[in-house]
Amino acid sequence: MHARVVRFTDVTPERISEIVARVEETGPPPGVDPIGLELFVDDTQGTAIFVGYFETEERLREASAVFDQMDSSDTPGSRASVDLCEVKLQRRTGQDSASATS
């Protein structure tokens, strides 16, 4: 599994509400086929972290090309960093063992 991890600054609660409503209504942008999405927000710092999970590196790179072309008005704030990662460990509380992917 692979993930695109993006950190945003200059994030407002209003912008986050707009993004969440749009994604819940219409899903991800055309050309983006994630197996999962997460959005973490720190209102006190005005920052957010978006994590999109993709089954293969190819799907990650295809989605990344779409995200890179997005207008900044379609994002939660200013992109501070973008990382394209392979997920090596993912664990949730209550599971008997850690899930590792390669």
CNS distance restraints for C-alpha pairs under 8 A (distance, minus, plus):
assign (resid   1 and name CA) (resid  53 and name CA) 6.92 0.50 0.50
assign (resid   1 and name CA) (resid  54 and name CA) 5.85 0.50 0.50
assign (resid   1 and name CA) (resid  55 and name CA) 4.87 0.50 0.50
assign (resid   1 and name CA) (resid  56 and name CA) 5.89 0.50 0.50
assign (resid   1 and name CA) (resid  57 and name CA) 7.57 0.50 0.50
assign (resid   1 and name CA) (resid  86 and name CA) 6.15 0.50 0.50
assign (resid   1 and name CA) (resid  87 and name CA) 5.57 0.50 0.50
assign (resid   1 and name CA) (resid 101 and name CA) 6.21 0.50 0.50
assign (resid   1 and name CA) (resid 102 and name CA) 6.87 0.50 0.50
assign (resid   2 and name CA) (resid  53 and name CA) 5.74 0.50 0.50
assign (resid   2 and name CA) (resid  54 and name CA) 5.10 0.50 0.50
assign (resid   2 and name CA) (resid  55 and name CA) 6.30 0.50 0.50
assign (resid   2 and name CA) (resid  56 and name CA) 6.15 0.50 0.50
assign (resid   2 and name CA) (resid  57 and name CA) 5.97 0.50 0.50
assign (resid   2 and name CA) (resid  60 and name CA) 6.54 0.50 0.50
assign (resid   2 and name CA) (resid  84 and name CA) 7.43 0.50 0.50
assign (resid   2 and name CA) (resid  85 and name CA) 5.58 0.50 0.50
assign (resid   2 and name CA) (resid  86 and name CA) 4.34 0.50 0.50
assign (resid   2 and name CA) (resid  87 and name CA) 5.32 0.50 0.50
assign (resid   3 and name CA) (resid  51 and name CA) 6.37 0.50 0.50
assign (resid   3 and name CA) (resid  52 and name CA) 5.39 0.50 0.50
assign (resid   3 and name CA) (resid  53 and name CA) 4.43 0.50 0.50
assign (resid   3 and name CA) (resid  54 and name CA) 5.94 0.50 0.50
assign (resid   3 and name CA) (resid  60 and name CA) 6.85 0.50 0.50
assign (resid   3 and name CA) (resid  84 and name CA) 5.96 0.50 0.50
assign (resid   3 and name CA) (resid  85 and name CA) 5.11 0.50 0.50
assign (resid   3 and name CA) (resid  86 and name CA) 6.21 0.50 0.50
assign (resid   3 and name CA) (resid  87 and name CA) 6.52 0.50 0.50
assign (resid   4 and name CA) (resid  50 and name CA) 7.77 0.50 0.50
assign (resid   4 and name CA) (resid  51 and name CA) 5.59 0.50 0.50
assign (resid   4 and name CA) (resid  52 and name CA) 5.22 0.50 0.50
assign (resid   4 and name CA) (resid  53 and name CA) 6.68 0.50 0.50
assign (resid   4 and name CA) (resid  60 and name CA) 6.95 0.50 0.50
assign (resid   4 and name CA) (resid  64 and name CA) 7.35 0.50 0.50
assign (resid   4 and name CA) (resid  82 and name CA) 7.09 0.50 0.50
assign (resid   4 and name CA) (resid  83 and name CA) 5.79 0.50 0.50
assign (resid   4 and name CA) (resid  84 and name CA) 4.70 0.50 0.50
assign (resid   4 and name CA) (resid  85 and name CA) 6.23 0.50 0.50
assign (resid   5 and name CA) (resid  49 and name CA) 6.88 0.50 0.50
assign (resid   5 and name CA) (resid  50 and name CA) 5.71 0.50 0.50
assign (resid   5 and name CA) (resid  51 and name CA) 4.62 0.50 0.50
assign (resid   5 and name CA) (resid  52 and name CA) 6.74 0.50 0.50
assign (resid   5 and name CA) (resid  82 and name CA) 5.78 0.50 0.50
assign (resid   5 and name CA) (resid  83 and name CA) 5.11 0.50 0.50
assign (resid   5 and name CA) (resid  84 and name CA) 6.47 0.50 0.50
assign (resid   5 and name CA) (resid  85 and name CA) 7.51 0.50 0.50
assign (resid   6 and name CA) (resid  49 and name CA) 5.55 0.50 0.50
assign (resid   6 and name CA) (resid  50 and name CA) 5.18 0.50 0.50
assign (resid   6 and name CA) (resid  51 and name CA) 6.60 0.50 0.50
assign (resid   6 and name CA) (resid  79 and name CA) 6.89 0.50 0.50
assign (resid   6 and name CA) (resid  80 and name CA) 7.46 0.50 0.50
assign (resid   6 and name CA) (resid  81 and name CA) 5.64 0.50 0.50
assign (resid   6 and name CA) (resid  82 and name CA) 4.50 0.50 0.50
assign (resid   6 and name CA) (resid  83 and name CA) 6.40 0.50 0.50
assign (resid   7 and name CA) (resid  47 and name CA) 7.25 0.50 0.50
assign (resid   7 and name CA) (resid  48 and name CA) 5.83 0.50 0.50
assign (resid   7 and name CA) (resid  49 and name CA) 4.51 0.50 0.50
assign (resid   7 and name CA) (resid  50 and name CA) 6.58 0.50 0.50
assign (resid   7 and name CA) (resid  79 and name CA) 6.02 0.50 0.50
assign (resid   7 and name CA) (resid  80 and name CA) 5.40 0.50 0.50
assign (resid   7 and name CA) (resid  81 and name CA) 5.26 0.50 0.50
assign (resid   7 and name CA) (resid  82 and name CA) 6.64 0.50 0.50
assign (resid   8 and name CA) (resid  47 and name CA) 5.45 0.50 0.50
assign (resid   8 and name CA) (resid  48 and name CA) 5.08 0.50 0.50
assign (resid   8 and name CA) (resid  49 and name CA) 6.18 0.50 0.50
assign (resid   8 and name CA) (resid  76 and name CA) 6.75 0.50 0.50
assign (resid   8 and name CA) (resid  77 and name CA) 5.37 0.50 0.50
assign (resid   8 and name CA) (resid  78 and name CA) 5.20 0.50 0.50
assign (resid   8 and name CA) (resid  79 and name CA) 4.62 0.50 0.50
assign (resid   8 and name CA) (resid  80 and name CA) 5.28 0.50 0.50
assign (resid   8 and name CA) (resid  81 and name CA) 7.27 0.50 0.50
assign (resid   9 and name CA) (resid  46 and name CA) 6.01 0.50 0.50
assign (resid   9 and name CA) (resid  47 and name CA) 4.55 0.50 0.50
assign (resid   9 and name CA) (resid  48 and name CA) 6.68 0.50 0.50
assign (resid   9 and name CA) (resid  77 and name CA) 5.55 0.50 0.50
assign (resid   9 and name CA) (resid  78 and name CA) 5.18 0.50 0.50
assign (resid   9 and name CA) (resid  79 and name CA) 6.60 0.50 0.50
assign (resid   9 and name CA) (resid  80 and name CA) 6.32 0.50 0.50
assign (resid  10 and name CA) (resid  46 and name CA) 5.46 0.50 0.50
assign (resid  10 and name CA) (resid  47 and name CA) 6.37 0.50 0.50
assign (resid  10 and name CA) (resid  77 and name CA) 5.18 0.50 0.50
assign (resid  10 and name CA) (resid  78 and name CA) 6.03 0.50 0.50
assign (resid  11 and name CA) (resid  15 and name CA) 6.81 0.50 0.50
assign (resid  11 and name CA) (resid  16 and name CA) 7.27 0.50 0.50
assign (resid  11 and name CA) (resid  43 and name CA) 7.75 0.50 0.50
assign (resid  11 and name CA) (resid  46 and name CA) 4.62 0.50 0.50
assign (resid  11 and name CA) (resid  47 and name CA) 5.35 0.50 0.50
assign (resid  11 and name CA) (resid  48 and name CA) 6.73 0.50 0.50
assign (resid  11 and name CA) (resid  76 and name CA) 5.78 0.50 0.50
assign (resid  11 and name CA) (resid  77 and name CA) 4.80 0.50 0.50
assign (resid  11 and name CA) (resid  78 and name CA) 7.60 0.50 0.50
assign (resid  12 and name CA) (resid  16 and name CA) 6.37 0.50 0.50
assign (resid  12 and name CA) (resid  43 and name CA) 7.27 0.50 0.50
assign (resid  12 and name CA) (resid  46 and name CA) 6.11 0.50 0.50
assign (resid  12 and name CA) (resid  76 and name CA) 7.69 0.50 0.50
assign (resid  12 and name CA) (resid  77 and name CA) 7.75 0.50 0.50
assign (resid  13 and name CA) (resid  17 and name CA) 6.19 0.50 0.50
assign (resid  13 and name CA) (resid  43 and name CA) 6.85 0.50 0.50
assign (resid  14 and name CA) (resid  18 and name CA) 6.33 0.50 0.50
assign (resid  15 and name CA) (resid  19 and name CA) 6.23 0.50 0.50
assign (resid  15 and name CA) (resid  76 and name CA) 5.87 0.50 0.50
assign (resid  15 and name CA) (resid  77 and name CA) 7.87 0.50 0.50
assign (resid  16 and name CA) (resid  20 and name CA) 6.06 0.50 0.50
assign (resid  16 and name CA) (resid  76 and name CA) 5.91 0.50 0.50
assign (resid  17 and name CA) (resid  21 and name CA) 6.06 0.50 0.50
assign (resid  18 and name CA) (resid  22 and name CA) 6.15 0.50 0.50
assign (resid  19 and name CA) (resid  23 and name CA) 6.17 0.50 0.50
assign (resid  19 and name CA) (resid  74 and name CA) 7.80 0.50 0.50
assign (resid  19 and name CA) (resid  75 and name CA) 7.45 0.50 0.50
assign (resid  19 and name CA) (resid  76 and name CA) 6.78 0.50 0.50
assign (resid  20 and name CA) (resid  24 and name CA) 6.05 0.50 0.50
assign (resid  21 and name CA) (resid  25 and name CA) 6.03 0.50 0.50
assign (resid  22 and name CA) (resid  26 and name CA) 5.85 0.50 0.50
assign (resid  22 and name CA) (resid  27 and name CA) 7.11 0.50 0.50
assign (resid  23 and name CA) (resid  27 and name CA) 4.36 0.50 0.50
assign (resid  23 and name CA) (resid  28 and name CA) 5.81 0.50 0.50
assign (resid  28 and name CA) (resid  32 and name CA) 6.15 0.50 0.50
assign (resid  28 and name CA) (resid  33 and name CA) 7.46 0.50 0.50
assign (resid  29 and name CA) (resid  66 and name CA) 7.97 0.50 0.50
assign (resid  31 and name CA) (resid  62 and name CA) 7.34 0.50 0.50
assign (resid  31 and name CA) (resid  63 and name CA) 6.32 0.50 0.50
assign (resid  31 and name CA) (resid  66 and name CA) 6.61 0.50 0.50
assign (resid  32 and name CA) (resid  59 and name CA) 7.87 0.50 0.50
assign (resid  32 and name CA) (resid  62 and name CA) 7.25 0.50 0.50
assign (resid  32 and name CA) (resid  63 and name CA) 4.68 0.50 0.50
assign (resid  32 and name CA) (resid  66 and name CA) 7.03 0.50 0.50
assign (resid  33 and name CA) (resid  54 and name CA) 7.25 0.50 0.50
assign (resid  33 and name CA) (resid  59 and name CA) 7.06 0.50 0.50
assign (resid  33 and name CA) (resid  63 and name CA) 7.02 0.50 0.50
assign (resid  34 and name CA) (resid  52 and name CA) 6.18 0.50 0.50
assign (resid  34 and name CA) (resid  53 and name CA) 5.44 0.50 0.50
assign (resid  34 and name CA) (resid  54 and name CA) 4.90 0.50 0.50
assign (resid  34 and name CA) (resid  55 and name CA) 7.45 0.50 0.50
assign (resid  34 and name CA) (resid  59 and name CA) 7.93 0.50 0.50
assign (resid  35 and name CA) (resid  52 and name CA) 7.75 0.50 0.50
assign (resid  35 and name CA) (resid  53 and name CA) 5.54 0.50 0.50
assign (resid  35 and name CA) (resid  54 and name CA) 5.43 0.50 0.50
assign (resid  35 and name CA) (resid  55 and name CA) 6.55 0.50 0.50
assign (resid  36 and name CA) (resid  52 and name CA) 5.93 0.50 0.50
assign (resid  36 and name CA) (resid  53 and name CA) 5.01 0.50 0.50
assign (resid  36 and name CA) (resid  54 and name CA) 7.24 0.50 0.50
assign (resid  37 and name CA) (resid  50 and name CA) 7.47 0.50 0.50
assign (resid  37 and name CA) (resid  51 and name CA) 5.74 0.50 0.50
assign (resid  37 and name CA) (resid  52 and name CA) 4.53 0.50 0.50
assign (resid  37 and name CA) (resid  53 and name CA) 6.17 0.50 0.50
assign (resid  38 and name CA) (resid  50 and name CA) 5.83 0.50 0.50
assign (resid  38 and name CA) (resid  51 and name CA) 5.10 0.50 0.50
assign (resid  38 and name CA) (resid  52 and name CA) 6.48 0.50 0.50
assign (resid  39 and name CA) (resid  48 and name CA) 6.93 0.50 0.50
assign (resid  39 and name CA) (resid  49 and name CA) 5.74 0.50 0.50
assign (resid  39 and name CA) (resid  50 and name CA) 4.54 0.50 0.50
assign (resid  39 and name CA) (resid  51 and name CA) 6.37 0.50 0.50
assign (resid  40 and name CA) (resid  48 and name CA) 5.40 0.50 0.50
assign (resid  40 and name CA) (resid  49 and name CA) 5.02 0.50 0.50
assign (resid  40 and name CA) (resid  50 and name CA) 6.39 0.50 0.50
assign (resid  41 and name CA) (resid  46 and name CA) 7.63 0.50 0.50
assign (resid  41 and name CA) (resid  47 and name CA) 5.99 0.50 0.50
assign (resid  41 and name CA) (resid  48 and name CA) 4.28 0.50 0.50
assign (resid  41 and name CA) (resid  49 and name CA) 6.51 0.50 0.50
assign (resid  42 and name CA) (resid  46 and name CA) 5.87 0.50 0.50
assign (resid  42 and name CA) (resid  47 and name CA) 5.29 0.50 0.50
assign (resid  42 and name CA) (resid  48 and name CA) 6.04 0.50 0.50
assign (resid  43 and name CA) (resid  47 and name CA) 6.69 0.50 0.50
assign (resid  47 and name CA) (resid  77 and name CA) 7.96 0.50 0.50
assign (resid  48 and name CA) (resid  76 and name CA) 7.41 0.50 0.50
assign (resid  53 and name CA) (resid  60 and name CA) 7.72 0.50 0.50
assign (resid  54 and name CA) (resid  59 and name CA) 6.10 0.50 0.50
assign (resid  54 and name CA) (resid  60 and name CA) 5.52 0.50 0.50
assign (resid  55 and name CA) (resid  59 and name CA) 6.85 0.50 0.50
assign (resid  55 and name CA) (resid  60 and name CA) 7.74 0.50 0.50
assign (resid  56 and name CA) (resid  60 and name CA) 6.36 0.50 0.50
assign (resid  57 and name CA) (resid  61 and name CA) 6.18 0.50 0.50
assign (resid  57 and name CA) (resid  86 and name CA) 7.88 0.50 0.50
assign (resid  58 and name CA) (resid  62 and name CA) 6.21 0.50 0.50
assign (resid  59 and name CA) (resid  63 and name CA) 6.10 0.50 0.50
assign (resid  60 and name CA) (resid  64 and name CA) 5.99 0.50 0.50
assign (resid  60 and name CA) (resid  84 and name CA) 7.64 0.50 0.50
assign (resid  61 and name CA) (resid  65 and name CA) 6.24 0.50 0.50
assign (resid  62 and name CA) (resid  66 and name CA) 6.70 0.50 0.50
assign (resid  63 and name CA) (resid  67 and name CA) 6.19 0.50 0.50
assign (resid  64 and name CA) (resid  68 and name CA) 5.94 0.50 0.50
assign (resid  65 and name CA) (resid  69 and name CA) 6.52 0.50 0.50
assign (resid  66 and name CA) (resid  70 and name CA) 6.63 0.50 0.50
assign (resid  70 and name CA) (resid  74 and name CA) 6.46 0.50 0.50
assign (resid  70 and name CA) (resid  75 and name CA) 7.62 0.50 0.50
assign (resid  71 and name CA) (resid  75 and name CA) 7.31 0.50 0.50
assign (resid  72 and name CA) (resid  77 and name CA) 7.16 0.50 0.50
assign (resid  72 and name CA) (resid  78 and name CA) 7.06 0.50 0.50
assign (resid  73 and name CA) (resid  77 and name CA) 7.79 0.50 0.50
assign (resid  86 and name CA) (resid 102 and name CA) 7.53 0.50 0.50
assign (resid  87 and name CA) (resid 100 and name CA) 7.76 0.50 0.50
assign (resid  87 and name CA) (resid 101 and name CA) 6.41 0.50 0.50
assign (resid  87 and name CA) (resid 102 and name CA) 7.37 0.50 0.50
assign (resid  88 and name CA) (resid 100 and name CA) 5.55 0.50 0.50
assign (resid  88 and name CA) (resid 101 and name CA) 5.45 0.50 0.50
assign (resid  88 and name CA) (resid 102 and name CA) 6.42 0.50 0.50
assign (resid  89 and name CA) (resid  98 and name CA) 7.02 0.50 0.50
assign (resid  89 and name CA) (resid  99 and name CA) 6.04 0.50 0.50
assign (resid  89 and name CA) (resid 100 and name CA) 4.62 0.50 0.50
assign (resid  89 and name CA) (resid 101 and name CA) 6.59 0.50 0.50
assign (resid  90 and name CA) (resid  98 and name CA) 6.51 0.50 0.50
assign (resid  90 and name CA) (resid  99 and name CA) 5.48 0.50 0.50
assign (resid  90 and name CA) (resid 100 and name CA) 6.33 0.50 0.50
assign (resid  91 and name CA) (resid  95 and name CA) 7.32 0.50 0.50
assign (resid  91 and name CA) (resid  97 and name CA) 7.63 0.50 0.50
assign (resid  91 and name CA) (resid  98 and name CA) 5.01 0.50 0.50
assign (resid  91 and name CA) (resid  99 and name CA) 5.93 0.50 0.50
assign (resid  92 and name CA) (resid  98 and name CA) 7.77 0.50 0.50
